[in-house]
Amino acid sequence: MIFNKIVFSEKRQSFKPGFSIKLTAGGGYVAIGDMNKHLDSMNNKYIPGTSVSDVSGKIEKLNNLSNDWELELKIDGSPRIGFGIAASFFHRRNQSSIYAYQPEFGRGYEMIFEPEIKVIMPFGLNLYYSIYSGSRLNVFINSGIGWYLGKMTENKINNAIYPLGSVRLGSRYWEVENNFSLGFRGGVGFEYSLIKNLALVVELQGRYIRIGNLEGTVKYGGLATVEQGTLHFIERGDYYDLNIPQPYRIFNEIEYIERNAVLDLSGFLLRIGIKIKLF
């Protein structure tokens, strides 16, 4: 009997894989990259010198603070190792304008920008490793890889206002996307059990996501498609633009640089949410 009791007390309970749903949301910093460099340079476009006065307004960059959220199915394969299948979404847009008056010609110019970015991660894989596990608190490190779909649009409107009140309108609208880019992330976090099957989750992550080869179309004045191709980042001195190049573009200008544009979502973020244990 004593022998049986000793054997029973030393017997370990077998581990059973667990499944849970995790929903987290939060914010952090993302680079944005070429789009913001382009928007910021537009503020100097109508300030060539003494011929311009009464400048008002500002072209605003897209906010570098992210509003990222993630939904994940997590599988605990062992006491220390877990896996996750996740999806997330990122969105940014704004509208801003700048107005400049040229007394030399008696006319004014208004420039309006409407940029927008949408990025979806429909499928991502995460790996978790527990570095500490207590009765209520679990501290872990994680890493992951995701499949990202990126889309960018920009509507640029130019209004020339003449002395007699007539207005000449001009516009350029481009829309591009990339349906396959890989992104990588890693970080640290903890889970704190609130009640049975419900835990508070806090995660701090860094990530590397660069989406290039953005293909699409550009239209001028609301007309039919003018050009199809890859979105380019164009640098001419301190002037930066994003556009799909025309066939007759001149490439031998002084200080002229042109390359494929990149949407850069690299950065870091803090997310907070809940984890619900299913079984």
Secondary structure, DSSP 8 states (H G I E B T S, - for coil): -HHHHHHHHH-------EEEEEEEEEEEEEEEEHHHHHHHHGGGTT--STT-EEEEEE-----SEE--EEEEEEEE-SSSEEEEEEEEEEEEE--EEEEEEETTTTEEEEEEEEEEEEEEEEEEEEEEEEEEE-SSEEEEEEEEEEEEEEEEEEEEEEEEE-TTS-EEEEEEEEEEEEEEEEEEEEEEEEEEEEETTEEEEEEEEEEE-EE---EEEEEETT-S--EEEE-EEEEETTEEEEE---TT-----TTEEEEE--EEEEEEEEEEEEEEE--
